[in-house]
Amino acid sequence: MEFKTFIFYMLATIMVLAGLRVITAKNPVHAALALVLVFFNAAGIWLLLHAEFLALALIMVYVGAVMVLFLFVVMMLDINIDRLRQRFWHYLPVGGLIGLLLVMEMAVVLGGNYFSLESLVPPEVPADYSNTKTLGRLLFTDYVYPFELASIILLVGIVAAVMLTLRQRKDTKYMQPADQVKVRRNDRLRIVSMPAEKESGE
């Protein structure tokens, strides 16, 4: 077994175990941390496929921003995890079917020699090749409309997350900046003239 193949199997095994931890952890924070581990291992597999830009984008965008957003949403919404897990086993048939499909896809990919998939091997590229430049050219030429549509969907998701966490509370104390700007000195300050008093011993 080559060293590259060993690294792939190691990353894939850790990613599968971390993915199982995401859906079985009782604490949502632990599930989010397990998902971070999944992202790191997926980035390692992309590095093996010479997709350096996608690997770095996965770590910087998803681990650095999306996972922090997940944690904030979980903490602010105060989700009742026990109530959500009451029907957890009812979704086992659907989850088992999806898992079986994933296993079949992995069998096809790993058994490429038996399915005549040798042509899917990435071609050799020169040393000065930049997949970031190629990816950017494809995104903003051939796939510009799907790219813009994805950005709109993400924007809608951000607005929806803000609206879900926006609550009108009567006991919340806040200040109006416009009222603070309108304040004058005479409205807040009153100078009182007080006579000086001497102590009785003098």
N, C-alpha and C positions, 0 to 999 in steps of 0.2 A: 504494500500500500504506500502510495506516495505521501509526502508530508502535506501537500496541499489537500489531498483527499481526507487525510486525518483531521486537518483543521476544519474542513467543511462538516464532517460528521460530528465533531465536538461542538461546533457552534450551533448546528441544527438540533442536537440533543438538548443542549442547554436552553435553546429558544423554545422547544416544545414543552419542556418541563416548566419553564417560566410562564408560558402561556396557560398551562393547566393551573398554575398557582394564581393567575389573574382571575380565573372564573371560580376558584374554590376558596379563596381567602375570605375570611369573615370581616376583616378590617379593610375598608376601602383604601386606606393609605398604603397598607401592605400590597394590595392589588395594584395600585398605581406604581409602586416601586418595582414590582415584578414586571409590569409592562415596560418600565424603563430598561430593565435587563433584556427583555425581548427586542427592543429597538436597538440596543447596542450589539446584540448578536446578529440581527438582520443587517446592520451596517457592516459588520465583519464579513458576512457572506457577500455583500455587494462589493467590498474591496477585493475579494477573491475573483469576482467577475469583471474587474477593472472598471468599476463604476464609482470612482472616487468622489465625484461631485454628489451623487445620490447618497452615498454613505455619510458624508459630512453634513449634507442638508438634513438627513434623518436625525442626526444627533443634535444639530443646532436648533432646528425648527421644532421637531416633535419632543425631544427630551428637554430642550431648554425653554420652550414656550408652551406647547400644547399640554404637556404633563403638568406644568405649573397651573395652567388654566383648569385642568381637570381637578386638581387638588382644591383650588379656590372654590369651584362650583360645588364640590362635595361638601366642603366645610360650610359654605354659606347657605346651601339649600337645606341642610339638616335632614338628609334623607333617612327614612326608617328602613334600615337594611333588613331587619328581621321580617318585616312585612313583605319585602320584595322576594325574600328567599323561601317564602311559604310554598310557592308554586315552582320551585327550582327544578324538581324532578319531572314535572310535567313536560318540560322542554327537552328531555333526554332523547326521545326518538328523533327529533329534528336535529339536535346536536350530533347524534350518532351518525345520521345520514350525511351531514356535512363533513364529519370526520372521515367517513368512509370514502367520500369523494376526494378529499385531500390526500388520503393514503394512495388511492388509485392514480392521482396525478403525480405524486412523488415516485410511484413505481414506474410510470411511463418515462419520467425524466431520468431516473437513475438507471433504468434498463434501456437506455437509448440504443445500445449496440444491437438489441434484439428487435427494435422497432424501426430501424433504418433512420435514426436521427443524428447520424454523424455530421450531416450538413449543418446542424444547428450550432456547431462549435464556433465561437467568435473568431473572426479572421485576425491574422497578425497585423498589427499596426506599427507605424514607425515610432521612434523614440520621442519625437517632438509632437506626437498626436495629443490633442486636447479634447477629451470627451465633453468637457464643460462648454467649450465653444460650439461643438456639434449639437449638443442638447439645446443650447440657447437658440441656435439658428432654426432648429426644428420647432421649438416652442413658439417662436414669434413669426413663423412663416406658415408651415403646414398645419400646425395645431394651435393657432392663435385664438380661434373661437372657443374650443374646449378649455383653453387656459384661462381666458377671461370669464367663462362661465363658472369654472371652479373658484375663481376669486370672488365672484358674486355670491356663490353658495357659502363660502367661508365668512363673508361679511354678514350675510343673513344669520349664520350661526352665532357670530359674536353679538349681534344686536339681540337675538333671542336669549342668549345667556345673560346679558345685562338686564333685559326686561324680567326674566325669571327671578333674578336676585333683587330687583327693585321693589321694596316694600314700603308702604306708607304707615309709619308708626307714629302714634300720638305722643308717646313718651320720649321721642327723640328730640334732643335739643340741637338746634342749628342756628346759624346766623345768615342774614341776608346781606351780601356785600353791597348791594345798592343802598340799603338803609345805613350802612356804616359810612359810606361815602358822603351821604347827605347830612351827617351829624355836624353840628356847629359847637363852638366852644361854650357859648352861653347856654346850650341845652344840657351840657354835662357838668359844667363847672360853676360854682357859686362862691364868691369871695365874701367872707364874713369878717367884719371888724370887731375884734374882741378887746376890751380894756385890759391893761396889764394889772395884775394883782400882786400885792406885796405880802410876804409872809408876816405873820403876827408877831414874831420875835424881833423884828427889826424896828 
